[in-house]
Amino acid sequence: MASPMELSCWGGDWGLPSVHTESLIVMAYARFSGAPVKVNAIDNSWRAPKGDVPVLISEDTVIAQPAKILTFLRKQKYNADYELSAKQGADTLAYIALLEEKLLPAVLHTFWVEAENYCTVTKPWFASRIPFPLSLYLPGKMSREALNRILLTRGEPPLYSLSEVEAQIYRDGKECLNLLSNRLGTSQFFFGNTPTTLDAFVFGFLAPLYKVHFPRVQLQEHLKQLSNLCRFCDDILSGYFRLNVTDGRQPS
């Protein structure tokens, strides 16, 4: 019997197993590949000042960052992509790059930079799961890091002002959602009837955007118009995460 691995990640709410994109990517991949991963949601007894989650622990090995965690799981023979062709593998890498270039800045802005969303939803939610006094500091640090990441990729000529940057990242985000919707079409998953790495990444990006209750929702409204992407998220939630919808907790 395979030894269990432990995954520390941000917890869930709004009917999601996690509200955090990178945590969701790893959780979904583990479910798709059948990896025996025990999920430990971060609570206010947590001790990790950097906020570097998700983190996978397997015996004496500690792995952070989704790409490295997924590589480790594949080396342990938990591979959700074993039926993919070489072209499908290349398509997976191309679409993940597209997500990170075009959609990630808009998701980061929606959660961490848009002032009303951050003050009324993101900051209170994350602060409630972080021990005092880190709860006073870490959400602000995560917000600054999100803004810096956006500006690093978008704050160059000809986009000098923050308002110009914001307009462009939301245009890019909506364009990416349209491309994903067109690519998915009427299929259950991106490469047919079985979920793969690409499905884990897309789910990780889309599910929080789809489910979290924000006051400012321009990207969320666009996503909700793309019914096949919403159905895709709902199918994964119902098929792979049997949740208590009232609080988003996973069954033990």
One Martini backbone bead per residue (centre of mass of N, CA, C, O) as a GRO file, in nm:
protein
  252
    1MET     BB    1   0.095   0.036   0.023
    2ALA     BB    2   0.077   0.356  -0.009
    3SER     BB    3   0.208   0.629   0.112
    4PRO     BB    4   0.107   0.899   0.254
    5MET     BB    5   0.033   1.232   0.167
    6GLU     BB    6   0.087   1.579   0.256
    7LEU     BB    7  -0.133   1.869   0.218
    8SER     BB    8  -0.081   2.208   0.232
    9CYS     BB    9  -0.361   2.442   0.238
   10TRP     BB   10  -0.601   2.627   0.141
   11GLY     BB   11  -0.913   2.651   0.204
   12GLY     BB   12  -1.267   2.649   0.207
   13ASP     BB   13  -1.545   2.790   0.013
   14TRP     BB   14  -1.827   2.825  -0.166
   15GLY     BB   15  -1.802   2.505  -0.244
   16LEU     BB   16  -1.491   2.475  -0.202
   17PRO     BB   17  -1.189   2.316  -0.129
   18SER     BB   18  -1.062   2.589  -0.247
   19VAL     BB   19  -0.965   2.946  -0.302
   20HIS     BB   20  -0.684   2.847  -0.424
   21THR     BB   21  -0.532   2.791  -0.709
   22GLU     BB   22  -0.277   2.617  -0.634
   23SER     BB   23  -0.427   2.423  -0.451
   24LEU     BB   24  -0.635   2.319  -0.661
   25ILE     BB   25  -0.445   2.194  -0.865
   26VAL     BB   26  -0.332   1.974  -0.675
   27MET     BB   27  -0.596   1.849  -0.578
   28ALA     BB   28  -0.700   1.767  -0.857
   29TYR     BB   29  -0.465   1.593  -0.950
   30ALA     BB   30  -0.481   1.388  -0.723
   31ARG     BB   31  -0.761   1.288  -0.801
   32PHE     BB   32  -0.706   1.209  -1.099
   33SER     BB   33  -0.445   1.009  -1.015
   34GLY     BB   34  -0.482   0.871  -0.716
   35ALA     BB   35  -0.345   1.011  -0.494
   36PRO     BB   36  -0.247   0.970  -0.145
   37VAL     BB   37  -0.384   1.257  -0.026
   38LYS     BB   38  -0.360   1.458   0.256
   39VAL     BB   39  -0.559   1.726   0.364
   40ASN     BB   40  -0.439   2.042   0.507
   41ALA     BB   41  -0.592   2.297   0.635
   42ILE     BB   42  -0.548   2.608   0.706
   43ASP     BB   43  -0.507   2.766   1.022
   44ASN     BB   44  -0.462   2.954   1.327
   45SER     BB   45  -0.196   2.742   1.378
   46TRP     BB   46  -0.014   2.837   1.176
   47ARG     BB   47   0.355   2.794   1.058
   48ALA     BB   48   0.416   3.016   0.775
   49PRO     BB   49   0.524   3.324   0.698
   50LYS     BB   50   0.538   3.317   0.370
   51GLY     BB   51   0.290   3.157   0.230
   52ASP     BB   52   0.392   2.869   0.110
   53VAL     BB   53   0.136   2.758  -0.089
   54PRO     BB   54   0.161   2.458  -0.150
   55VAL     BB   55   0.253   2.157   0.053
   56LEU     BB   56   0.445   1.861   0.015
   57ILE     BB   57   0.455   1.557   0.216
   58SER     BB   58   0.707   1.284   0.184
   59GLU     BB   59   0.825   1.196   0.440
   60ASP     BB   60   1.138   1.371   0.383
   61THR     BB   61   0.972   1.534   0.165
   62VAL     BB   62   0.966   1.878   0.035
   63ILE     BB   63   0.708   2.041  -0.167
   64ALA     BB   64   0.683   2.317  -0.381
   65GLN     BB   65   0.486   2.398  -0.611
   66PRO     BB   66   0.293   2.268  -0.850
   67ALA     BB   67   0.494   2.163  -1.066
   68LYS     BB   68   0.669   2.001  -0.860
   69ILE     BB   69   0.444   1.827  -0.743
   70LEU     BB   70   0.354   1.691  -1.009
   71THR     BB   71   0.626   1.566  -1.073
   72PHE     BB   72   0.642   1.391  -0.820
   73LEU     BB   73   0.383   1.226  -0.870
   74ARG     BB   74   0.475   1.101  -1.137
   75LYS     BB   75   0.726   0.953  -1.008
   76GLN     BB   76   0.498   0.790  -0.826
   77LYS     BB   77   0.275   0.700  -1.056
   78TYR     BB   78   0.089   0.975  -1.072
   79ASN     BB   79  -0.075   0.982  -1.388
   80ALA     BB   80  -0.298   1.186  -1.586
   81ASP     BB   81  -0.118   1.161  -1.890
   82TYR     BB   82  -0.067   0.865  -2.017
   83GLU     BB   83  -0.277   0.904  -2.281
   84LEU     BB   84  -0.117   1.112  -2.414
   85SER     BB   85   0.002   1.274  -2.663
   86ALA     BB   86   0.246   1.472  -2.778
   87LYS     BB   87   0.054   1.698  -2.867
   88GLN     BB   88  -0.107   1.716  -2.602
   89GLY     BB   89   0.137   1.789  -2.431
   90ALA     BB   90   0.196   2.054  -2.583
   91ASP     BB   91  -0.080   2.183  -2.536
   92THR     BB   92  -0.062   2.195  -2.232
   93LEU     BB   93   0.177   2.393  -2.214
   94ALA     BB   94   0.042   2.621  -2.380
   95TYR     BB   95  -0.210   2.665  -2.192
   96ILE     BB   96  -0.059   2.725  -1.932
   97ALA     BB   97   0.085   2.975  -2.044
   98LEU     BB   98  -0.175   3.128  -2.107
   99LEU     BB   99  -0.286   3.143  -1.821
  100GLU     BB  100  -0.035   3.296  -1.696
  101GLU     BB  101  -0.047   3.542  -1.895
  102LYS     BB  102  -0.377   3.613  -1.924
  103LEU     BB  103  -0.530   3.524  -1.641
  104LEU     BB  104  -0.371   3.569  -1.379
  105PRO     BB  105  -0.375   3.882  -1.354
  106ALA     BB  106  -0.691   3.895  -1.324
  107VAL     BB  107  -0.714   3.718  -1.072
  108LEU     BB  108  -0.528   3.879  -0.888
  109HIS     BB  109  -0.687   4.142  -0.909
  110THR     BB  110  -0.961   4.044  -0.804
  111PHE     BB  111  -0.845   3.957  -0.517
  112TRP     BB  112  -0.576   4.173  -0.442
  113VAL     BB  113  -0.643   4.478  -0.582
  114GLU     BB  114  -0.927   4.514  -0.572
  115ALA     BB  115  -1.042   4.691  -0.319
  116GLU     BB  116  -1.325   4.574  -0.249
  117ASN     BB  117  -1.251   4.277  -0.257
  118TYR     BB  118  -1.017   4.283  -0.053
  119CYS     BB  119  -1.167   4.418   0.196
  120THR     BB  120  -1.440   4.218   0.196
  121VAL     BB  121  -1.290   3.926   0.127
  122THR     BB  122  -0.987   3.844   0.114
  123LYS     BB  123  -0.866   3.954   0.378
  124PRO     BB  124  -1.066   3.829   0.586
  125TRP     BB  125  -1.033   3.534   0.504
  126PHE     BB  126  -0.724   3.498   0.544
  127ALA     BB  127  -0.698   3.622   0.831
  128SER     BB  128  -0.884   3.396   0.972
  129ARG     BB  129  -0.630   3.171   0.896
  130ILE     BB  130  -0.431   3.351   1.066
  131PRO     BB  131  -0.217   3.413   1.299
  132PHE     BB  132  -0.149   3.603   1.552
  133PRO     BB  133   0.009   3.871   1.382
  134LEU     BB  134   0.007   3.774   1.079
  135SER     BB  135  -0.284   3.879   0.999
  136LEU     BB  136  -0.173   4.185   0.969
  137TYR     BB  137   0.046   4.112   0.723
  138LEU     BB  138   0.011   3.886   0.500
  139PRO     BB  139  -0.212   3.996   0.310
  140GLY     BB  140  -0.050   4.247   0.222
  141LYS     BB  141   0.185   4.089   0.101
  142MET     BB  142   0.012   3.936  -0.111
  143SER     BB  143  -0.088   4.192  -0.254
  144ARG     BB  144   0.189   4.306  -0.339
  145GLU     BB  145   0.277   4.057  -0.501
  146ALA     BB  146   0.050   4.071  -0.706
  147LEU     BB  147   0.113   4.351  -0.819
  148ASN     BB  148   0.405   4.293  -0.902
  149ARG     BB  149   0.333   4.068  -1.104
  150ILE     BB  150   0.165   4.241  -1.290
  151LEU     BB  151   0.380   4.468  -1.351
  152LEU     BB  152   0.599   4.281  -1.466
  153THR     BB  153   0.401   4.200  -1.724
  154ARG     BB  154   0.242   4.512  -1.773
  155GLY     BB  155   0.439   4.776  -1.677
  156GLU     BB  156   0.490   4.860  -1.984
  157PRO     BB  157   0.538   4.971  -2.265
  158PRO     BB  158   0.239   5.148  -2.316
  159LEU     BB  159   0.181   5.071  -1.996
  160TYR     BB  160   0.190   5.295  -1.729
  161SER     BB  161  -0.077   5.286  -1.600
  162LEU     BB  162  -0.292   5.124  -1.394
  163SER     BB  163  -0.549   5.160  -1.566
  164GLU     BB  164  -0.426   5.038  -1.823
  165VAL     BB  165  -0.354   4.768  -1.703
  166GLU     BB  166  -0.637   4.682  -1.613
  167ALA     BB  167  -0.771   4.685  -1.891
  168GLN     BB  168  -0.581   4.474  -2.022
  169ILE     BB  169  -0.615   4.228  -1.826
  170TYR     BB  170  -0.922   4.198  -1.882
  171ARG     BB  171  -0.903   4.147  -2.180
  172ASP     BB  172  -0.721   3.900  -2.158
  173GLY     BB  173  -0.903   3.730  -1.974
  174LYS     BB  174  -1.147   3.713  -2.169
  175GLU     BB  175  -0.994   3.588  -2.404
  176CYS     BB  176  -0.911   3.330  -2.253
  177LEU     BB  177  -1.195   3.228  -2.191
  178ASN     BB  178  -1.280   3.201  -2.486
  179LEU     BB  179  -1.064   2.995  -2.568
  180LEU     BB  180  -1.146   2.776  -2.366
  181SER     BB  181  -1.436   2.742  -2.462
  182ASN     BB  182  -1.365   2.661  -2.754
  183ARG     BB  183  -1.187   2.414  -2.678
  184LEU     BB  184  -1.399   2.251  -2.516
  185GLY     BB  185  -1.689   2.280  -2.580
  186THR     BB  186  -1.867   1.962  -2.543
  187SER     BB  187  -1.670   1.858  -2.361
  188GLN     BB  188  -1.580   1.750  -2.053
  189PHE     BB  189  -1.283   1.767  -2.140
  190PHE     BB  190  -0.994   1.864  -2.308
  191PHE     BB  191  -0.932   1.525  -2.375
  192GLY     BB  192  -1.230   1.433  -2.305
  193ASN     BB  193  -1.320   1.187  -2.043
  194THR     BB  194  -1.035   1.267  -1.907
  195PRO     BB  195  -0.854   1.403  -1.669
  196THR     BB  196  -0.587   1.643  -1.653
  197THR     BB  197  -0.360   1.876  -1.608
  198LEU     BB  198  -0.521   2.095  -1.756
  199ASP     BB  199  -0.778   2.067  -1.585
  200ALA     BB  200  -0.645   2.148  -1.318
  201PHE     BB  201  -0.563   2.434  -1.402
  202VAL     BB  202  -0.834   2.544  -1.495
  203PHE     BB  203  -0.983   2.492  -1.233
  204GLY     BB  204  -0.799   2.666  -1.048
  205PHE     BB  205  -0.875   2.934  -1.197
  206LEU     BB  206  -1.201   2.922  -1.219
  207ALA     BB  207  -1.347   2.843  -0.952
  208PRO     BB  208  -1.303   3.105  -0.784
  209LEU     BB  209  -1.427   3.295  -0.998
  210TYR     BB  210  -1.711   3.148  -0.991
  211LYS     BB  211  -1.777   3.129  -0.654
  212VAL     BB  212  -1.688   3.379  -0.538
  213HIS     BB  213  -1.814   3.656  -0.343
  214PHE     BB  214  -1.822   3.950  -0.518
  215PRO     BB  215  -1.867   4.294  -0.576
  216ARG     BB  216  -1.651   4.268  -0.813
  217VAL     BB  217  -1.745   4.101  -1.147
  218GLN     BB  218  -1.643   4.119  -1.448
  219LEU     BB  219  -1.506   3.837  -1.492
  220GLN     BB  220  -1.731   3.664  -1.372
  221GLU     BB  221  -1.954   3.743  -1.572
  222HIS     BB  222  -1.811   3.627  -1.819
  223LEU     BB  223  -1.791   3.334  -1.725
  224LYS     BB  224  -2.110   3.293  -1.682
  225GLN     BB  225  -2.154   3.303  -2.007
  226LEU     BB  226  -1.978   3.027  -2.005
  227SER     BB  227  -2.129   2.734  -1.970
  228ASN     BB  228  -1.903   2.517  -2.013
  229LEU     BB  229  -1.715   2.617  -1.782
  230CYS     BB  230  -1.917   2.585  -1.552
  231ARG     BB  231  -1.972   2.284  -1.596
  232PHE     BB  232  -1.682   2.193  -1.554
  233CYS     BB  233  -1.667   2.276  -1.256
  234ASP     BB  234  -1.915   2.119  -1.153
  235ASP     BB  235  -1.816   1.834  -1.235
  236ILE     BB  236  -1.565   1.829  -1.053
  237LEU     BB  237  -1.702   1.882  -0.785
  238SER     BB  238  -1.903   1.632  -0.802
  239GLY     BB  239  -1.685   1.400  -0.892
  240TYR     BB  240  -1.416   1.486  -0.681
  241PHE     BB  241  -1.590   1.681  -0.466
  242ARG     BB  242  -1.754   1.595  -0.181
  243LEU     BB  243  -1.945   1.848  -0.061
  244ASN     BB  244  -2.014   2.083   0.176
  245VAL     BB  245  -2.180   2.356   0.067
  246THR     BB  246  -2.188   2.537   0.329
  247ASP     BB  247  -1.840   2.510   0.378
  248GLY     BB  248  -1.636   2.334   0.184
  249ARG     BB  249  -1.578   2.066   0.310
  250GLN     BB  250  -1.410   1.787   0.340
  251PRO     BB  251  -1.409   1.475   0.367
  252SER     BB  252  -1.240   1.229   0.561
   0.00000   0.00000   0.00000
